[in-house]
């Protein structure tokens, strides 16, 4: 599971990345990350979004730094710090759960209820081929994971969910959707396995909005990212 045999390769230019800036001030930049490219190099290397951060210097003499991360196949709001002090402040906000993240997911089928809260534990399972996350009980290797969710739309064979993770575990939303009985479309780890020769669609998971209480004397910054093309026909 360490390698997606059906992965989509993404080519990005500096101009593309600049056009994806959703918000910029002296301290931070928020971009609409495209699906299909990792935010930083993995153990095996390869191209990543960080390769293009020089294009986001603007008036500063240095590139910004990642304040958090999104999965390679997830699109949407990604926060970068433009100053070291901003990066430290963002780190504390993310660590304390002060940042509110809102995701959209299009899933196979749909949950029985219209809304709910998933409150449990996740554990990383290592295999000879890589690793994956699984729902587990409380033990020395597991971490608490909490997600609020609601159904926005139901259709034939799929549903559109809005989810707000209260914790930031790896693959949290993906495995929580699976645990509801409705894995995310395009999820090659937690969804239906591809048949031989089949190319799965891009993952239908999008970091729709983020609320950041960056300034003590102002309301939280609220930034939204428009849905990517591969989800646009369903989330409207």
C-alpha positions in Angstrom: 0.0 0.0 0.0 3.0 2.3 0.0 2.7 2.8 -3.8 -0.4 3.8 -5.8 -0.1 1.9 -9.1 -2.9 4.0 -10.5 -1.5 7.4 -9.4 -2.1 10.4 -11.6 1.0 12.5 -12.4 0.6 16.2 -12.0 2.6 18.8 -13.9 2.6 22.3 -12.3 4.2 25.6 -13.4 5.1 28.6 -11.4 2.3 30.5 -13.0 -0.2 27.8 -12.1 0.8 28.0 -8.5 0.6 31.8 -8.4 -2.9 31.6 -9.9 -3.9 29.3 -7.0 -3.2 31.9 -4.2 -6.4 32.3 -2.3 -5.1 34.7 0.4 -1.9 36.6 1.0 -0.7 39.1 3.6 2.7 39.8 5.3 2.5 36.6 7.4 0.8 33.8 5.5 -0.2 32.6 2.1 -3.1 30.1 1.5 -3.2 28.3 -1.8 -5.7 26.0 -3.4 -3.5 22.8 -3.6 -4.1 20.7 -6.7 -4.8 17.0 -6.3 -2.2 14.5 -7.4 1.0 16.1 -6.1 2.6 15.6 -2.7 3.3 18.7 -0.6 6.9 17.6 0.2 9.1 14.7 -1.0 8.5 11.3 0.4 11.1 8.7 1.4 11.6 7.8 -2.3 11.9 11.4 -3.4 10.3 12.7 -6.5 8.6 16.1 -7.4 6.6 17.9 -4.8 4.8 21.2 -4.3 7.7 22.5 -2.3 9.7 22.5 -5.5 7.6 25.5 -6.7 7.5 27.6 -3.5 10.1 30.0 -5.0 7.2 31.2 -7.2 5.4 32.4 -4.0 8.1 34.7 -2.7 6.5 37.8 -4.2 8.0 40.9 -2.4 10.1 38.8 0.1 13.6 37.5 -0.4 12.7 33.9 0.5 10.1 31.3 -0.3 7.4 30.4 2.2 7.3 27.3 4.4 4.6 24.6 4.9 2.5 25.2 8.1 0.8 21.8 7.8 0.2 19.2 5.2 -2.4 17.7 2.9 -2.3 14.2 1.4 -1.0 14.0 -2.2 -4.4 13.2 -3.6 -6.3 15.8 -1.5 -7.0 19.3 -3.0 -7.8 22.6 -1.3 -6.7 25.0 1.3 -3.0 24.7 2.2 -1.5 27.2 4.6 2.1 28.5 4.2 4.0 30.7 6.6 5.9 33.7 5.1 7.9 34.6 8.2 9.4 32.3 10.9 7.3 34.0 13.6 4.2 33.3 11.6 5.2 29.7 11.1 5.7 29.3 14.9 2.3 30.9 15.6 0.6 28.7 13.0 2.2 25.6 14.5 0.7 26.4 17.9 -2.7 27.1 16.4 -2.7 23.8 14.6 -1.4 21.9 17.6 -4.0 23.2 19.9 -6.9 22.6 17.5 -7.6 26.3 17.2 -7.7 26.1 13.3 -11.1 25.0 12.0 -10.9 22.9 8.8 -13.9 22.1 6.6 -13.6 19.3 4.0 -15.9 18.2 1.2 -16.0 14.5 0.2 -18.0 12.7 -2.5 -18.5 9.1 -1.3 -19.8 5.8 -2.7 -23.4 5.3 -1.5 -24.0 7.3 1.7 -24.3 7.0 5.5 -27.6 6.0 7.0 -27.9 9.1 9.2 -27.8 12.7 7.9 -25.1 13.9 10.4 -23.0 12.6 13.3 -19.7 12.6 15.1 -17.1 9.8 14.8 -15.1 9.6 18.1 -12.6 6.7 18.4 -9.0 5.7 17.8 -6.8 5.2 14.7 -3.7 3.0 14.5 -1.0 2.8 11.8 -0.5 -0.7 10.5 2.8 -1.5 8.8 3.0 -4.2 6.1 5.8 -5.4 3.8 4.3 -3.2 1.1 3.9 -0.1 3.2 1.3 1.0 5.7 -2.3 2.0 6.2 -4.5 3.3 9.0 -7.3 1.3 10.7 -9.9 2.0 13.3 -8.9 0.5 16.6 -9.5 0.5 20.3 -7.4 2.5 22.7 -3.9 1.1 23.0 -0.3 2.3 23.2 -0.1 2.6 19.4 -3.4 4.3 18.7 -4.4 8.0 18.7 -7.8 9.6 19.3 -9.5 10.8 16.2 -12.7 12.8 16.1 -14.7 14.0 13.0 -18.0 15.8 12.7 -19.9 15.2 9.5 -23.1 15.9 7.7 -24.7 15.0 4.4 -25.1 18.0 2.0 -26.6 16.0 -0.9 -27.6 12.5 -1.8 -27.8 11.2 -5.3 -27.9 7.9 -7.2 -24.9 5.8 -5.9 -23.1 8.7 -4.2 -23.4 11.4 -1.6 -21.7 14.7 -0.9 -20.5 15.1 2.7 -19.1 18.0 4.7 -16.6 17.0 7.4 -14.8 18.9 10.1 -12.0 16.9 11.7 -11.3 17.9 15.4 -8.0 16.0 15.3 -5.4 15.8 12.6 -4.5 12.2 12.1 -3.1 10.8 8.9 -5.9 9.6 6.5 -8.4 10.5 9.2 -11.3 11.6 6.9 -10.6 8.8 4.4 -10.8 6.0 7.0 -13.7 7.7 8.9 -15.7 7.7 5.6 -14.9 4.1 5.1 -16.1 3.4 8.7 -19.4 5.0 7.9 -19.8 2.4 5.1 -19.2 5.0 2.3 -15.6 5.3 1.2 -14.5 8.3 -0.8 -14.6 8.0 -4.6 -11.1 7.5 -5.9 -9.7 6.2 -2.6 -7.3 3.4 -3.7 -6.5 2.5 -0.1 -9.8 2.5 1.8 -12.3 2.2 -1.1 -13.1 -0.5 -3.6 -9.9 -1.9 -5.2 -9.3 -1.2 -8.9 -9.9 -4.0 -11.3 -7.1 -5.0 -13.5 -6.3 -2.3 -16.0 -8.7 0.2 -14.4 -7.5 3.7 -13.6 -9.4 5.1 -10.6 -10.6 8.7 -10.7 -8.8 11.3 -8.6 -9.6 11.2 -4.9 -12.9 13.2 -4.3 -11.6 14.9 -1.1 -11.2 18.6 -1.0 -10.1 21.0 1.9 -13.0 23.4 1.2 -12.3 26.0 3.9 -10.1 27.0 6.8 -10.6 29.4 9.7 -7.4 30.7 11.3 -7.4 32.9 14.4 -4.1 34.4 13.4 -4.6 37.9 14.8 -5.7 38.5 18.4 -7.5 41.8 17.6 -9.4 40.5 14.5 -11.9 37.8 13.7 -10.5 34.5 12.4 -9.4 34.6 8.8 -11.9 32.6 6.7 -10.6 31.3 3.4 -12.5 29.0 0.9 -11.1 27.0 -2.0 -13.3 26.3 -5.1 -13.9 22.7 -5.8 -11.5 21.0 -8.3 -12.7 20.1 -11.7 -13.0 16.4 -11.0 -15.5 17.1 -8.2 -17.2 20.2 -9.7 -20.1 18.4 -11.3 -21.2 16.9 -8.0 -20.6 19.6 -5.4 -22.9 22.4 -6.7 
